[in-house]
Amino acid sequence: MSQRRTIAQGAALLAISSYVSKLLSFFYRIPYQNMAGDFGLYVYQTVYPVFAIAAALGIYALPVVVAKLTLHHPEEKREVLWSIFFVLLAMSLTLGTIGWWVAPEVAALFGDEQLVQPLRAVTFTFYLLPVIAVLRGMFQADLEMRPTAFSQITENAVRVCLLLIVTYYGVQAGANPYQVGANAHMTALGGSIASLALLLRFAKGKIGRPVISGRHLRRVGRVLLTSGLAVSIASLALLLMQLIDGLTFVNLLGDSMETKIEKGIFDRGYPLLQFAILFATSISLASVPTLLMEYRKRNDTATKLHLETLLRSGLLIAAAATVGLVGVMRPLNIALYQDDNGTAALSWLAATAFTASLSMIIVSCLQSVDAEKYAFVGVVAGLLIKLGLNIYLIPLYGMVGAGMATFGGFAVMAAAQLLLLNRKFGRVTAGRPFYVRLLKAVIPMALFLYIIEQLFRLSGWENRIGATLEVGLLVLGGAGVFCLFALRMGVLTEREWALLPFGEKLYRMHQHRRII
């Protein structure tokens, strides 16, 4: 099997597993909000970025660092892996312990001192992080994506089941929202244990006995604390945006029940945004080993070609996801959360998907060619803009201002990342013809979504069942229209379609005129 096909299949597997995981996340947020209310969702989601940062480190950022370190030193793979494990173990134990003791101070930073319990529950997430990250990185270095994909699904499935159970019984028992939120975050430990058990089964016979090397410990520690830190921060841009909202929203609008409910309504949007940019991110991460190997061969032409191909493939999905999410936001809000409160703010978050996806793709590219510092600078620039806009816009426009600030932060982040990528490689671009063809595929999709939305509004069918049917029609119809025009306009070449999950099959069907 060719290496390109292996990478494409790995990308498809990671994309599918990520979508299944995000569907599970959507699933639990709906009954959680329905059981605990928007105030309960505020409690859970305000602390959620802290948990999600730890989870994302184990799923995405640290495995990439592990894979890169082992590819740099293939002849000393065993020593490197054990050294990474010991360094991460020391870091995790330190962070978990400190996190427990400083939870009251962190809760005060969030503007709500009652968040101490949920924050302390999150600290348990860090303790299994080292072994999970090392095992996933070990498999990714060997271009084996199955363990990461299956363990990710297992982790989320177990966590969601436990979360819904403890939430239901907590609400029935009359527990306060803060206790319910703390119990919900504790269920992450059960998911991590299930994921670890599955990874250990895949790794049977591959781990070997522990090896302690002072030389490797120093080398790995230096890399993790420099480029590893840069990789982690660059990979967690979306979660850090949420963290900024958690630290500023209540503090800027006042510690009141109305403010916290408004924050809970706004928090409906970030999982939707994350879902929209998921495919582009998954494709980028799965392509890191191939891009790294081309770069290591000093094949500048092939490296630049791969970067531009990856950019076009990711942007195709990002454009479709952005237009689609904006188009379905109102009925989706009703279908998931029973009302259309906050639709304007959530639409701003949806519009962020394109620039956020572009930023994530470039971050992955820069990381894979040892340019972590460039990626770090671009992300920090976007986060600073987000913080500044939050301070200015939230007092004026509330949660709409927070949505506008997220849009502005990611726009600056994407622009900065693109400038830094061009500084590293010269002019790397998707090309003007690509954008023209992409626009010709996006416009018919947007028109379709607008017409169907207006027809449903005129029908007066505004209940949850009607909204669910509308979302289904918009998603399936919009995706069909976009694929039809994207193939007809030749937005991507055959090689570029092959990078997308199921893209090669769609292209072949188009070539044989089976659907067109």
Disulfide bonds with the S-S distance in Angstrom:
none
